[in-house]
Amino acid sequence: MSGVPDIEVPADGIDTTTPHSARVWNYWLGGKDNYEVDRRLGATMEQLYPQIIDIARASRRFQARAVRYLAEEAGVRQFLDLGTGLPTAHATHEVAQAVAPEARVVYVDHDPIVLAHARALLTSSPEGATDYVHADLRDTGTVLREAARTLDLRQPVALMVLSTLGHVADPVEAAALLRRYLDAVPSGSFLMLCDTIETEETLAASDEYADGGAMPYISRPKEIVRSFADGLDLVAPGFGSISLWRPEEPAAGEPVDQWGFVAVKP
């Protein structure tokens, strides 16, 4: 595969006429950093697919648990959060630096409103560092070059791709994108990934989301999502619904239709 097509150039201003995934996600989480166009699409999606609220919350909880595991048990001190979205409580740097104050975190997104909030809210412990890269995650050259200002890419890095890869419709392109990031980090690095699995309900929700004007987000068969860990060693409990990944208390309700894993590069 040569090159990466259709890389989105980060906008200079905030477009309030078109829904954006970071702001719609913020709406589902009960945040206020969204616009009417985002709320309309978010509400439509919630009516069509009520589980989307559970997915949004489960994804944030999975993120916190996985980051805590990586910092506390795996000894990871560097995190590259690709497609971070708007800052929320228990953000990556907050969780990681609560365990290891010297942890270094780089966030990546390309929505101007995320950039504005990142400048204001993404702070660091004195011992560690936090930075933000305003770029499309598919522009791996720019992301890795900018991330290297804060992270030492010769040392293990936790790559985080949470509720994001569905924006890359071609599974071959998605796998190649992950490979470019994994090739840039050494043995002992981790990939933390979750995405929506394909069901009748999630297929219908994906169509409605695209029809609503947002950047399309697809669901995938479980086997495809699992294949993104090929060549890596899965961390127990392996691949499955993120509701069931090392829950801090027994999971309530049905497992969500977002599946994922944490895996280490041998």
Secondary structure by P-SEA (a helix, b strand, c coil): ccccccccccccccccccccaaaaaaaaaccccccaaaaaaaaaaaaaccaaaaaaaaaaaaaaaaaaaaaccccccbbbbccccccccccaaaaaaaacccbbbbbbbccaaaaaaaacccccccccccccccccccaaaaaaaaaaaccccccbbbbbbcccccccccaaaaaaaaaaaaaaccccbbbbbbbbbbcaaaaaaaaaaaaacccbbbbbcaaaaaaccccccccccccccccccccccccccccccccccccccc
